[in-house]
Amino acid sequence: MEASVLDLRKKMKDVMSAIDRHERVILTHRGRQRAVILPLGEATKSTVKVADLPAFGMWAKRTEIADAVAFVKKLREPRGN
């Protein structure tokens, strides 16, 4: 099912019925697809492992970040003028 933002306001019963039938609802705004509303059972299915993501571990070799709290405090210190 495809529904606009206006449909969410005026036809929420139809949108909820589609979700109850385990349909995906594609949310549109000004004619462009913006989001997908999934039934709860489908929304929790995920097979992506965090360790497989390209950004995982990208800061692991940074020695200046051994103490994360101290690193953030140093970043937040005001700069001298």
mmCIF file of the N, C-alpha and C atoms, coordinates in Angstrom:
data_MODEL
# 
_entry.id   MODEL 
# 
loop_
_atom_site.group_PDB 
_atom_site.id 
_atom_site.type_symbol 
_atom_site.label_atom_id 
_atom_site.label_alt_id 
_atom_site.label_comp_id 
_atom_site.label_asym_id 
_atom_site.label_entity_id 
_atom_site.label_seq_id 
_atom_site.pdbx_PDB_ins_code 
_atom_site.Cartn_x 
_atom_site.Cartn_y 
_atom_site.Cartn_z 
_atom_site.occupancy 
_atom_site.B_iso_or_equiv 
_atom_site.pdbx_formal_charge 
_atom_site.auth_seq_id 
_atom_site.auth_comp_id 
_atom_site.auth_asym_id 
_atom_site.auth_atom_id 
_atom_site.pdbx_PDB_model_num 
ATOM 1   N N  . MET A 1 1  ? 0.850  -1.178  0.000  1.00 0.00 ? 1  MET A N  1 
ATOM 2   C CA . MET A 1 1  ? 0.000  0.000   0.000  1.00 0.00 ? 1  MET A CA 1 
ATOM 3   C C  . MET A 1 1  ? 0.888  1.231   0.000  1.00 0.00 ? 1  MET A C  1 
ATOM 4   N N  . GLU A 1 2  ? 0.438  2.254   -0.669 1.00 0.00 ? 2  GLU A N  1 
ATOM 5   C CA . GLU A 1 2  ? 1.126  3.534   -0.664 1.00 0.00 ? 2  GLU A CA 1 
ATOM 6   C C  . GLU A 1 2  ? 0.189  4.563   -0.052 1.00 0.00 ? 2  GLU A C  1 
ATOM 7   N N  . ALA A 1 3  ? 0.703  5.361   0.877  1.00 0.00 ? 3  ALA A N  1 
ATOM 8   C CA . ALA A 1 3  ? -0.125 6.350   1.566  1.00 0.00 ? 3  ALA A CA 1 
ATOM 9   C C  . ALA A 1 3  ? 0.645  7.656   1.693  1.00 0.00 ? 3  ALA A C  1 
ATOM 10  N N  . SER A 1 4  ? -0.062 8.745   1.522  1.00 0.00 ? 4  SER A N  1 
ATOM 11  C CA . SER A 1 4  ? 0.555  10.059  1.699  1.00 0.00 ? 4  SER A CA 1 
ATOM 12  C C  . SER A 1 4  ? 0.422  10.481  3.162  1.00 0.00 ? 4  SER A C  1 
ATOM 13  N N  . VAL A 1 5  ? 1.083  11.563  3.492  1.00 0.00 ? 5  VAL A N  1 
ATOM 14  C CA . VAL A 1 5  ? 0.979  12.102  4.847  1.00 0.00 ? 5  VAL A CA 1 
ATOM 15  C C  . VAL A 1 5  ? -0.470 12.466  5.147  1.00 0.00 ? 5  VAL A C  1 
ATOM 16  N N  . LEU A 1 6  ? -1.165 12.990  4.169  1.00 0.00 ? 6  LEU A N  1 
ATOM 17  C CA . LEU A 1 6  ? -2.578 13.330  4.340  1.00 0.00 ? 6  LEU A CA 1 
ATOM 18  C C  . LEU A 1 6  ? -3.409 12.074  4.601  1.00 0.00 ? 6  LEU A C  1 
ATOM 19  N N  . ASP A 1 7  ? -3.079 10.969  3.914  1.00 0.00 ? 7  ASP A N  1 
ATOM 20  C CA . ASP A 1 7  ? -3.786 9.706   4.156  1.00 0.00 ? 7  ASP A CA 1 
ATOM 21  C C  . ASP A 1 7  ? -3.608 9.243   5.597  1.00 0.00 ? 7  ASP A C  1 
ATOM 22  N N  . LEU A 1 8  ? -2.430 9.480   6.155  1.00 0.00 ? 8  LEU A N  1 
ATOM 23  C CA . LEU A 1 8  ? -2.216 9.091   7.553  1.00 0.00 ? 8  LEU A CA 1 
ATOM 24  C C  . LEU A 1 8  ? -3.182 9.825   8.472  1.00 0.00 ? 8  LEU A C  1 
ATOM 25  N N  . ARG A 1 9  ? -3.455 11.075  8.155  1.00 0.00 ? 9  ARG A N  1 
ATOM 26  C CA . ARG A 1 9  ? -4.392 11.845  8.973  1.00 0.00 ? 9  ARG A CA 1 
ATOM 27  C C  . ARG A 1 9  ? -5.834 11.445  8.731  1.00 0.00 ? 9  ARG A C  1 
ATOM 28  N N  . LYS A 1 10 ? -6.203 11.320  7.470  1.00 0.00 ? 10 LYS A N  1 
ATOM 29  C CA . LYS A 1 10 ? -7.614 11.148  7.140  1.00 0.00 ? 10 LYS A CA 1 
ATOM 30  C C  . LYS A 1 10 ? -8.047 9.697   6.973  1.00 0.00 ? 10 LYS A C  1 
ATOM 31  N N  . LYS A 1 11 ? -7.111 8.795   6.683  1.00 0.00 ? 11 LYS A N  1 
ATOM 32  C CA . LYS A 1 11 ? -7.465 7.396   6.422  1.00 0.00 ? 11 LYS A CA 1 
ATOM 33  C C  . LYS A 1 11 ? -6.616 6.441   7.261  1.00 0.00 ? 11 LYS A C  1 
ATOM 34  N N  . MET A 1 12 ? -6.381 6.812   8.500  1.00 0.00 ? 12 MET A N  1 
ATOM 35  C CA . MET A 1 12 ? -5.543 5.990   9.368  1.00 0.00 ? 12 MET A CA 1 
ATOM 36  C C  . MET A 1 12 ? -6.106 4.581   9.515  1.00 0.00 ? 12 MET A C  1 
ATOM 37  N N  . LYS A 1 13 ? -7.423 4.447   9.509  1.00 0.00 ? 13 LYS A N  1 
ATOM 38  C CA . LYS A 1 13 ? -8.040 3.128   9.638  1.00 0.00 ? 13 LYS A CA 1 
ATOM 39  C C  . LYS A 1 13 ? -7.614 2.219   8.481  1.00 0.00 ? 13 LYS A C  1 
ATOM 40  N N  . ASP A 1 14 ? -7.571 2.752   7.262  1.00 0.00 ? 14 ASP A N  1 
ATOM 41  C CA . ASP A 1 14 ? -7.143 1.967   6.102  1.00 0.00 ? 14 ASP A CA 1 
ATOM 42  C C  . ASP A 1 14 ? -5.664 1.584   6.200  1.00 0.00 ? 14 ASP A C  1 
ATOM 43  N N  . VAL A 1 15 ? -4.849 2.513   6.674  1.00 0.00 ? 15 VAL A N  1 
ATOM 44  C CA . VAL A 1 15 ? -3.422 2.239   6.833  1.00 0.00 ? 15 VAL A CA 1 
ATOM 45  C C  . VAL A 1 15 ? -3.211 1.145   7.873  1.00 0.00 ? 15 VAL A C  1 
ATOM 46  N N  . MET A 1 16 ? -3.906 1.251   8.997  1.00 0.00 ? 16 MET A N  1 
ATOM 47  C CA . MET A 1 16 ? -3.773 0.234   10.045 1.00 0.00 ? 16 MET A CA 1 
ATOM 48  C C  . MET A 1 16 ? -4.294 -1.122  9.572  1.00 0.00 ? 16 MET A C  1 
ATOM 49  N N  . SER A 1 17 ? -5.337 -1.131  8.763  1.00 0.00 ? 17 SER A N  1 
ATOM 50  C CA . SER A 1 17 ? -5.851 -2.391  8.207  1.00 0.00 ? 17 SER A CA 1 
ATOM 51  C C  . SER A 1 17 ? -4.806 -3.052  7.313  1.00 0.00 ? 17 SER A C  1 
ATOM 52  N N  . ALA A 1 18 ? -4.113 -2.258  6.524  1.00 0.00 ? 18 ALA A N  1 
ATOM 53  C CA . ALA A 1 18 ? -3.051 -2.798  5.668  1.00 0.00 ? 18 ALA A CA 1 
ATOM 54  C C  . ALA A 1 18 ? -1.929 -3.398  6.508  1.00 0.00 ? 18 ALA A C  1 
ATOM 55  N N  . ILE A 1 19 ? -1.576 -2.731  7.588  1.00 0.00 ? 19 ILE A N  1 
ATOM 56  C CA . ILE A 1 19 ? -0.536 -3.254  8.478  1.00 0.00 ? 19 ILE A CA 1 
ATOM 57  C C  . ILE A 1 19 ? -1.012 -4.544  9.137  1.00 0.00 ? 19 ILE A C  1 
ATOM 58  N N  . ASP A 1 20 ? -2.282 -4.596  9.522  1.00 0.00 ? 20 ASP A N  1 
ATOM 59  C CA . ASP A 1 20 ? -2.840 -5.822  10.107 1.00 0.00 ? 20 ASP A CA 1 
ATOM 60  C C  . ASP A 1 20 ? -2.811 -6.985  9.117  1.00 0.00 ? 20 ASP A C  1 
ATOM 61  N N  . ARG A 1 21 ? -2.871 -6.681  7.821  1.00 0.00 ? 21 ARG A N  1 
ATOM 62  C CA . ARG A 1 21 ? -2.789 -7.716  6.784  1.00 0.00 ? 21 ARG A CA 1 
ATOM 63  C C  . ARG A 1 21 ? -1.334 -8.040  6.439  1.00 0.00 ? 21 ARG A C  1 
ATOM 64  N N  . HIS A 1 22 ? -0.407 -7.523  7.238  1.00 0.00 ? 22 HIS A N  1 
ATOM 65  C CA . HIS A 1 22 ? 1.043  -7.726  7.067  1.00 0.00 ? 22 HIS A CA 1 
ATOM 66  C C  . HIS A 1 22 ? 1.557  -7.141  5.757  1.00 0.00 ? 22 HIS A C  1 
ATOM 67  N N  . GLU A 1 23 ? 0.994  -6.001  5.360  1.00 0.00 ? 23 GLU A N  1 
ATOM 68  C CA . GLU A 1 23 ? 1.459  -5.289  4.172  1.00 0.00 ? 23 GLU A CA 1 
ATOM 69  C C  . GLU A 1 23 ? 2.422  -4.188  4.596  1.00 0.00 ? 23 GLU A C  1 
ATOM 70  N N  . ARG A 1 24 ? 3.336  -3.886  3.730  1.00 0.00 ? 24 ARG A N  1 
ATOM 71  C CA . ARG A 1 24 ? 4.204  -2.726  3.938  1.00 0.00 ? 24 ARG A CA 1 
ATOM 72  C C  . ARG A 1 24 ? 3.461  -1.494  3.446  1.00 0.00 ? 24 ARG A C  1 
ATOM 73  N N  . VAL A 1 25 ? 3.595  -0.397  4.161  1.00 0.00 ? 25 VAL A N  1 
ATOM 74  C CA . VAL A 1 25 ? 2.971  0.863   3.755  1.00 0.00 ? 25 VAL A CA 1 
ATOM 75  C C  . VAL A 1 25 ? 4.092  1.826   3.387  1.00 0.00 ? 25 VAL A C  1 
ATOM 76  N N  . ILE A 1 26 ? 4.102  2.258   2.138  1.00 0.00 ? 26 ILE A N  1 
ATOM 77  C CA . ILE A 1 26 ? 5.104  3.212   1.679  1.00 0.00 ? 26 ILE A CA 1 
ATOM 78  C C  . ILE A 1 26 ? 4.539  4.605   1.892  1.00 0.00 ? 26 ILE A C  1 
ATOM 79  N N  . LEU A 1 27 ? 5.229  5.399   2.688  1.00 0.00 ? 27 LEU A N  1 
ATOM 80  C CA . LEU A 1 27 ? 4.784  6.748   3.032  1.00 0.00 ? 27 LEU A CA 1 
ATOM 81  C C  . LEU A 1 27 ? 5.359  7.737   2.026  1.00 0.00 ? 27 LEU A C  1 
ATOM 82  N N  . THR A 1 28 ? 4.486  8.557   1.447  1.00 0.00 ? 28 THR A N  1 
ATOM 83  C CA . THR A 1 28 ? 4.924  9.551   0.469  1.00 0.00 ? 28 THR A CA 1 
ATOM 84  C C  . THR A 1 28 ? 4.636  10.960  0.984  1.00 0.00 ? 28 THR A C  1 
ATOM 85  N N  . HIS A 1 29 ? 5.440  11.885  0.517  1.00 0.00 ? 29 HIS A N  1 
ATOM 86  C CA . HIS A 1 29 ? 5.244  13.301  0.834  1.00 0.00 ? 29 HIS A CA 1 
ATOM 87  C C  . HIS A 1 29 ? 5.504  14.082  -0.443 1.00 0.00 ? 29 HIS A C  1 
ATOM 88  N N  . ARG A 1 30 ? 4.496  14.793  -0.892 1.00 0.00 ? 30 ARG A N  1 
ATOM 89  C CA . ARG A 1 30 ? 4.565  15.555  -2.144 1.00 0.00 ? 30 ARG A CA 1 
ATOM 90  C C  . ARG A 1 30 ? 4.948  14.667  -3.327 1.00 0.00 ? 30 ARG A C  1 
ATOM 91  N N  . GLY A 1 31 ? 4.401  13.451  -3.320 1.00 0.00 ? 31 GLY A N  1 
ATOM 92  C CA . GLY A 1 31 ? 4.606  12.540  -4.437 1.00 0.00 ? 31 GLY A CA 1 
ATOM 93  C C  . GLY A 1 31 ? 5.889  11.728  -4.411 1.00 0.00 ? 31 GLY A C  1 
ATOM 94  N N  . ARG A 1 32 ? 6.764  11.994  -3.456 1.00 0.00 ? 32 ARG A N  1 
ATOM 95  C CA . ARG A 1 32 ? 8.032  11.266  -3.374 1.00 0.00 ? 32 ARG A CA 1 
ATOM 96  C C  . ARG A 1 32 ? 7.992  10.278  -2.220 1.00 0.00 ? 32 ARG A C  1 
ATOM 97  N N  . GLN A 1 33 ? 8.508  9.091   -2.446 1.00 0.00 ? 33 GLN A N  1 
ATOM 98  C CA . GLN A 1 33 ? 8.561  8.094   -1.380 1.00 0.00 ? 33 GLN A CA 1 
ATOM 99  C C  . GLN A 1 33 ? 9.557  8.540   -0.320 1.00 0.00 ? 33 GLN A C  1 
ATOM 100 N N  . ARG A 1 34 ? 9.115  8.506   0.941  1.00 0.00 ? 34 ARG A N  1 
ATOM 101 C CA . ARG A 1 34 ? 9.955  8.998   2.032  1.00 0.00 ? 34 ARG A CA 1 
ATOM 102 C C  . ARG A 1 34 ? 10.285 7.949   3.081  1.00 0.00 ? 34 ARG A C  1 
ATOM 103 N N  . ALA A 1 35 ? 9.366  6.999   3.320  1.00 0.00 ? 35 ALA A N  1 
ATOM 104 C CA . ALA A 1 35 ? 9.588  6.026   4.391  1.00 0.00 ? 35 ALA A CA 1 
ATOM 105 C C  . ALA A 1 35 ? 8.737  4.792   4.144  1.00 0.00 ? 35 ALA A C  1 
ATOM 106 N N  . VAL A 1 36 ? 9.023  3.761   4.926  1.00 0.00 ? 36 VAL A N  1 
ATOM 107 C CA . VAL A 1 36 ? 8.243  2.529   4.874  1.00 0.00 ? 36 VAL A CA 1 
ATOM 108 C C  . VAL A 1 36 ? 7.795  2.198   6.288  1.00 0.00 ? 36 VAL A C  1 
ATOM 109 N N  . ILE A 1 37 ? 6.519  1.910   6.436  1.00 0.00 ? 37 ILE A N  1 
ATOM 110 C CA . ILE A 1 37 ? 5.977  1.446   7.714  1.00 0.00 ? 37 ILE A CA 1 
ATOM 111 C C  . ILE A 1 37 ? 5.795  -0.057  7.577  1.00 0.00 ? 37 ILE A C  1 
ATOM 112 N N  . LEU A 1 38 ? 6.451  -0.807  8.461  1.00 0.00 ? 38 LEU A N  1 
ATOM 113 C CA . LEU A 1 38 ? 6.414  -2.265  8.407  1.00 0.00 ? 38 LEU A CA 1 
ATOM 114 C C  . LEU A 1 38 ? 5.611  -2.823  9.560  1.00 0.00 ? 38 LEU A C  1 
ATOM 115 N N  . PRO A 1 39 ? 4.977  -3.968  9.359  1.00 0.00 ? 39 PRO A N  1 
ATOM 116 C CA . PRO A 1 39 ? 4.365  -4.653  10.503 1.00 0.00 ? 39 PRO A CA 1 
ATOM 117 C C  . PRO A 1 39 ? 5.465  -5.011  11.505 1.00 0.00 ? 39 PRO A C  1 
ATOM 118 N N  . LEU A 1 40 ? 5.135  -5.064  12.764 1.00 0.00 ? 40 LEU A N  1 
ATOM 119 C CA . LEU A 1 40 ? 6.129  -5.243  13.814 1.00 0.00 ? 40 LEU A CA 1 
ATOM 120 C C  . LEU A 1 40 ? 6.973  -6.493  13.627 1.00 0.00 ? 40 LEU A C  1 
ATOM 121 N N  . GLY A 1 41 ? 6.402  -7.592  13.205 1.00 0.00 ? 41 GLY A N  1 
ATOM 122 C CA . GLY A 1 41 ? 7.164  -8.819  12.998 1.00 0.00 ? 41 GLY A CA 1 
ATOM 123 C C  . GLY A 1 41 ? 8.252  -8.675  11.956 1.00 0.00 ? 41 GLY A C  1 
ATOM 124 N N  . GLU A 1 42 ? 8.001  -7.911  10.901 1.00 0.00 ? 42 GLU A N  1 
ATOM 125 C CA . GLU A 1 42 ? 8.994  -7.697  9.855  1.00 0.00 ? 42 GLU A CA 1 
ATOM 126 C C  . GLU A 1 42 ? 10.059 -6.700  10.272 1.00 0.00 ? 42 GLU A C  1 
ATOM 127 N N  . ALA A 1 43 ? 9.679  -5.742  11.072 1.00 0.00 ? 43 ALA A N  1 
ATOM 128 C CA . ALA A 1 43 ? 10.600 -4.670  11.437 1.00 0.00 ? 43 ALA A CA 1 
ATOM 129 C C  . ALA A 1 43 ? 11.749 -5.172  12.293 1.00 0.00 ? 43 ALA A C  1 
ATOM 130 N N  . THR A 1 44 ? 11.563 -6.255  13.021 1.00 0.00 ? 44 THR A N  1 
ATOM 131 C CA . THR A 1 44 ? 12.606 -6.733  13.921 1.00 0.00 ? 44 THR A CA 1 
ATOM 132 C C  . THR A 1 44 ? 13.545 -7.731  13.261 1.00 0.00 ? 44 THR A C  1 
ATOM 133 N N  . LYS A 1 45 ? 13.281 -8.125  12.025 1.00 0.00 ? 45 LYS A N  1 
ATOM 134 C CA . LYS A 1 45 ? 14.146 -9.073  11.334 1.00 0.00 ? 45 LYS A CA 1 
ATOM 135 C C  . LYS A 1 45 ? 15.323 -8.319  10.722 1.00 0.00 ? 45 LYS A C  1 
ATOM 136 N N  . SER A 1 46 ? 16.525 -8.629  11.190 1.00 0.00 ? 46 SER A N  1 
ATOM 137 C CA . SER A 1 46 ? 17.716 -7.996  10.657 1.00 0.00 ? 46 SER A CA 1 
ATOM 138 C C  . SER A 1 46 ? 18.845 -9.016  10.636 1.00 0.00 ? 46 SER A C  1 
ATOM 139 N N  . THR A 1 47 ? 19.538 -9.111  9.528  1.00 0.00 ? 47 THR A N  1 
ATOM 140 C CA . THR A 1 47 ? 20.620 -10.081 9.415  1.00 0.00 ? 47 THR A CA 1 
ATOM 141 C C  . THR A 1 47 ? 21.983 -9.416  9.285  1.00 0.00 ? 47 THR A C  1 
ATOM 142 N N  . VAL A 1 48 ? 22.060 -8.113  9.404  1.00 0.00 ? 48 VAL A N  1 
ATOM 143 C CA . VAL A 1 48 ? 23.322 -7.402  9.268  1.00 0.00 ? 48 VAL A CA 1 
ATOM 144 C C  . VAL A 1 48 ? 24.080 -7.464  10.587 1.00 0.00 ? 48 VAL A C  1 
ATOM 145 N N  . LYS A 1 49 ? 25.332 -7.897  10.516 1.00 0.00 ? 49 LYS A N  1 
ATOM 146 C CA . LYS A 1 49 ? 26.186 -7.913  11.698 1.00 0.00 ? 49 LYS A CA 1 
ATOM 147 C C  . LYS A 1 49 ? 26.935 -6.584  11.754 1.00 0.00 ? 49 LYS A C  1 
ATOM 148 N N  . VAL A 1 50 ? 27.012 -6.010  12.929 1.00 0.00 ? 50 VAL A N  1 
ATOM 149 C CA . VAL A 1 50 ? 27.682 -4.718  13.082 1.00 0.00 ? 50 VAL A CA 1 
ATOM 150 C C  . VAL A 1 50 ? 29.144 -4.829  12.669 1.00 0.00 ? 50 VAL A C  1 
ATOM 151 N N  . ALA A 1 51 ? 29.783 -5.923  12.991 1.00 0.00 ? 51 ALA A N  1 
ATOM 152 C CA . ALA A 1 51 ? 31.195 -6.103  12.653 1.00 0.00 ? 51 ALA A CA 1 
ATOM 153 C C  . ALA A 1 51 ? 31.435 -6.124  11.144 1.00 0.00 ? 51 ALA A C  1 
ATOM 154 N N  . ASP A 1 52 ? 30.412 -6.386  10.355 1.00 0.00 ? 52 ASP A N  1 
ATOM 155 C CA . ASP A 1 52 ? 30.555 -6.414  8.899  1.00 0.00 ? 52 ASP A CA 1 
ATOM 156 C C  . ASP A 1 52 ? 30.414 -5.037  8.255  1.00 0.00 ? 52 ASP A C  1 
ATOM 157 N N  . LEU A 1 53 ? 29.983 -4.047  9.020  1.00 0.00 ? 53 LEU A N  1 
ATOM 158 C CA . LEU A 1 53 ? 29.822 -2.701  8.472  1.00 0.00 ? 53 LEU A CA 1 
ATOM 159 C C  . LEU A 1 53 ? 31.189 -2.073  8.225  1.00 0.00 ? 53 LEU A C  1 
ATOM 160 N N  . PRO A 1 54 ? 31.346 -1.286  7.160  1.00 0.00 ? 54 PRO A N  1 
ATOM 161 C CA . PRO A 1 54 ? 32.659 -0.736  6.830  1.00 0.00 ? 54 PRO A CA 1 
ATOM 162 C C  . PRO A 1 54 ? 33.227 0.203   7.894  1.00 0.00 ? 54 PRO A C  1 
ATOM 163 N N  . ALA A 1 55 ? 32.381 0.868   8.659  1.00 0.00 ? 55 ALA A N  1 
ATOM 164 C CA . ALA A 1 55 ? 32.872 1.817   9.660  1.00 0.00 ? 55 ALA A CA 1 
ATOM 165 C C  . ALA A 1 55 ? 33.269 1.149   10.975 1.00 0.00 ? 55 ALA A C  1 
ATOM 166 N N  . PHE A 1 56 ? 32.960 -0.125  11.129 1.00 0.00 ? 56 PHE A N  1 
ATOM 167 C CA . PHE A 1 56 ? 33.250 -0.815  12.389 1.00 0.00 ? 56 PHE A CA 1 
ATOM 168 C C  . PHE A 1 56 ? 34.760 -0.881  12.607 1.00 0.00 ? 56 PHE A C  1 
ATOM 169 N N  . GLY A 1 57 ? 35.209 -0.392  13.755 1.00 0.00 ? 57 GLY A N  1 
ATOM 170 C CA . GLY A 1 57 ? 36.616 -0.464  14.127 1.00 0.00 ? 57 GLY A CA 1 
ATOM 171 C C  . GLY A 1 57 ? 37.501 0.595   13.506 1.00 0.00 ? 57 GLY A C  1 
ATOM 172 N N  . MET A 1 58 ? 36.922 1.579   12.845 1.00 0.00 ? 58 MET A N  1 
ATOM 173 C CA . MET A 1 58 ? 37.749 2.567   12.153 1.00 0.00 ? 58 MET A CA 1 
ATOM 174 C C  . MET A 1 58 ? 38.575 3.440   13.104 1.00 0.00 ? 58 MET A C  1 
ATOM 175 N N  . TRP A 1 59 ? 38.181 3.509   14.377 1.00 0.00 ? 59 TRP A N  1 
ATOM 176 C CA . TRP A 1 59 ? 38.929 4.296   15.353 1.00 0.00 ? 59 TRP A CA 1 
ATOM 177 C C  . TRP A 1 59 ? 39.761 3.403   16.271 1.00 0.00 ? 59 TRP A C  1 
ATOM 178 N N  . ALA A 1 60 ? 39.817 2.129   16.033 1.00 0.00 ? 60 ALA A N  1 
ATOM 179 C CA . ALA A 1 60 ? 40.469 1.183   16.940 1.00 0.00 ? 60 ALA A CA 1 
ATOM 180 C C  . ALA A 1 60 ? 41.964 1.454   17.099 1.00 0.00 ? 60 ALA A C  1 
ATOM 181 N N  . LYS A 1 61 ? 42.632 1.928   16.075 1.00 0.00 ? 61 LYS A N  1 
ATOM 182 C CA . LYS A 1 61 ? 44.084 2.128   16.126 1.00 0.00 ? 61 LYS A CA 1 
ATOM 183 C C  . LYS A 1 61 ? 44.483 3.537   16.555 1.00 0.00 ? 61 LYS A C  1 
ATOM 184 N N  . ARG A 1 62 ? 43.523 4.369   16.900 1.00 0.00 ? 62 ARG A N  1 
ATOM 185 C CA . ARG A 1 62 ? 43.825 5.745   17.318 1.00 0.00 ? 62 ARG A CA 1 
ATOM 186 C C  . ARG A 1 62 ? 44.278 5.746   18.771 1.00 0.00 ? 62 ARG A C  1 
ATOM 187 N N  . THR A 1 63 ? 45.545 6.000   19.026 1.00 0.00 ? 63 THR A N  1 
ATOM 188 C CA . THR A 1 63 ? 46.098 5.935   20.384 1.00 0.00 ? 63 THR A CA 1 
ATOM 189 C C  . THR A 1 63 ? 45.653 7.109   21.248 1.00 0.00 ? 63 THR A C  1 
ATOM 190 N N  . GLU A 1 64 ? 45.372 8.255   20.657 1.00 0.00 ? 64 GLU A N  1 
ATOM 191 C CA . GLU A 1 64 ? 44.981 9.425   21.456 1.00 0.00 ? 64 GLU A CA 1 
ATOM 192 C C  . GLU A 1 64 ? 43.572 9.303   22.025 1.00 0.00 ? 64 GLU A C  1 
ATOM 193 N N  . ILE A 1 65 ? 42.843 8.267   21.649 1.00 0.00 ? 65 ILE A N  1 
ATOM 194 C CA . ILE A 1 65 ? 41.482 8.088   22.141 1.00 0.00 ? 65 ILE A CA 1 
ATOM 195 C C  . ILE A 1 65 ? 41.410 6.914   23.124 1.00 0.00 ? 65 ILE A C  1 
ATOM 196 N N  . ALA A 1 66 ? 42.514 6.554   23.732 1.00 0.00 ? 66 ALA A N  1 
ATOM 197 C CA . ALA A 1 66 ? 42.502 5.439   24.683 1.00 0.00 ? 66 ALA A CA 1 
ATOM 198 C C  . ALA A 1 66 ? 41.545 5.730   25.835 1.00 0.00 ? 66 ALA A C  1 
ATOM 199 N N  . ASP A 1 67 ? 41.533 6.983   26.308 1.00 0.00 ? 67 ASP A N  1 
ATOM 200 C CA . ASP A 1 67 ? 40.588 7.399   27.348 1.00 0.00 ? 67 ASP A CA 1 
ATOM 201 C C  . ASP A 1 67 ? 39.554 8.306   26.675 1.00 0.00 ? 67 ASP A C  1 
ATOM 202 N N  . ALA A 1 68 ? 38.392 7.758   26.377 1.00 0.00 ? 68 ALA A N  1 
ATOM 203 C CA . ALA A 1 68 ? 37.375 8.487   25.620 1.00 0.00 ? 68 ALA A CA 1 
ATOM 204 C C  . ALA A 1 68 ? 36.882 9.727   26.350 1.00 0.00 ? 68 ALA A C  1 
ATOM 205 N N  . VAL A 1 69 ? 36.723 9.640   27.670 1.00 0.00 ? 69 VAL A N  1 
ATOM 206 C CA . VAL A 1 69 ? 36.222 10.781  28.446 1.00 0.00 ? 69 VAL A CA 1 
ATOM 207 C C  . VAL A 1 69 ? 37.210 11.940  28.373 1.00 0.00 ? 69 VAL A C  1 
ATOM 208 N N  . ALA A 1 70 ? 38.483 11.665  28.554 1.00 0.00 ? 70 ALA A N  1 
ATOM 209 C CA . ALA A 1 70 ? 39.501 12.713  28.489 1.00 0.00 ? 70 ALA A CA 1 
ATOM 210 C C  . ALA A 1 70 ? 39.574 13.307  27.081 1.00 0.00 ? 70 ALA A C  1 
ATOM 211 N N  . PHE A 1 71 ? 39.428 12.481  26.071 1.00 0.00 ? 71 PHE A N  1 
ATOM 212 C CA . PHE A 1 71 ? 39.470 12.950  24.691 1.00 0.00 ? 71 PHE A CA 1 
ATOM 213 C C  . PHE A 1 71 ? 38.338 13.933  24.410 1.00 0.00 ? 71 PHE A C  1 
ATOM 214 N N  . VAL A 1 72 ? 37.133 13.606  24.863 1.00 0.00 ? 72 VAL A N  1 
ATOM 215 C CA . VAL A 1 72 ? 35.983 14.484  24.637 1.00 0.00 ? 72 VAL A CA 1 
ATOM 216 C C  . VAL A 1 72 ? 36.132 15.777  25.429 1.00 0.00 ? 72 VAL A C  1 
ATOM 217 N N  . LYS A 1 73 ? 36.618 15.693  26.670 1.00 0.00 ? 73 LYS A N  1 
ATOM 218 C CA . LYS A 1 73 ? 36.837 16.916  27.461 1.00 0.00 ? 73 LYS A CA 1 
ATOM 219 C C  . LYS A 1 73 ? 37.824 17.841  26.765 1.00 0.00 ? 73 LYS A C  1 
ATOM 220 N N  . LYS A 1 74 ? 38.881 17.256  26.198 1.00 0.00 ? 74 LYS A N  1 
ATOM 221 C CA . LYS A 1 74 ? 39.866 18.070  25.496 1.00 0.00 ? 74 LYS A CA 1 
ATOM 222 C C  . LYS A 1 74 ? 39.243 18.734  24.266 1.00 0.00 ? 74 LYS A C  1 
ATOM 223 N N  . LEU A 1 75 ? 38.385 18.022  23.558 1.00 0.00 ? 75 LEU A N  1 
ATOM 224 C CA . LEU A 1 75 ? 37.714 18.602  22.396 1.00 0.00 ? 75 LEU A CA 1 
ATOM 225 C C  . LEU A 1 75 ? 36.804 19.762  22.781 1.00 0.00 ? 75 LEU A C  1 
ATOM 226 N N  . ARG A 1 76 ? 36.219 19.680  23.961 1.00 0.00 ? 76 ARG A N  1 
ATOM 227 C CA . ARG A 1 76 ? 35.261 20.699  24.397 1.00 0.00 ? 76 ARG A CA 1 
ATOM 228 C C  . ARG A 1 76 ? 35.907 21.893  25.087 1.00 0.00 ? 76 ARG A C  1 
ATOM 229 N N  . GLU A 1 77 ? 37.211 21.851  25.308 1.00 0.00 ? 77 GLU A N  1 
ATOM 230 C CA . GLU A 1 77 ? 37.890 22.989  25.933 1.00 0.00 ? 77 GLU A CA 1 
ATOM 231 C C  . GLU A 1 77 ? 37.800 24.205  25.014 1.00 0.00 ? 77 GLU A C  1 
ATOM 232 N N  . PRO A 1 78 ? 37.613 25.377  25.606 1.00 0.00 ? 78 PRO A N  1 
ATOM 233 C CA . PRO A 1 78 ? 37.570 26.576  24.764 1.00 0.00 ? 78 PRO A CA 1 
ATOM 234 C C  . PRO A 1 78 ? 38.945 26.842  24.153 1.00 0.00 ? 78 PRO A C  1 
ATOM 235 N N  . ARG A 1 79 ? 38.946 27.367  22.957 1.00 0.00 ? 79 ARG A N  1 
ATOM 236 C CA . ARG A 1 79 ? 40.198 27.677  22.275 1.00 0.00 ? 79 ARG A CA 1 
ATOM 237 C C  . ARG A 1 79 ? 40.681 29.049  22.713 1.00 0.00 ? 79 ARG A C  1 
ATOM 238 N N  . GLY A 1 80 ? 41.972 29.185  22.835 1.00 0.00 ? 80 GLY A N  1 
ATOM 239 C CA . GLY A 1 80 ? 42.542 30.464  23.236 1.00 0.00 ? 80 GLY A CA 1 
ATOM 240 C C  . GLY A 1 80 ? 42.442 31.490  22.129 1.00 0.00 ? 80 GLY A C  1 
ATOM 241 N N  . ASN A 1 81 ? 42.084 32.719  22.484 1.00 0.00 ? 81 ASN A N  1 
ATOM 242 C CA . ASN A 1 81 ? 41.966 33.785  21.474 1.00 0.00 ? 81 ASN A CA 1 
ATOM 243 C C  . ASN A 1 81 ? 43.051 34.782  21.635 1.00 0.00 ? 81 ASN A C  1 
# 
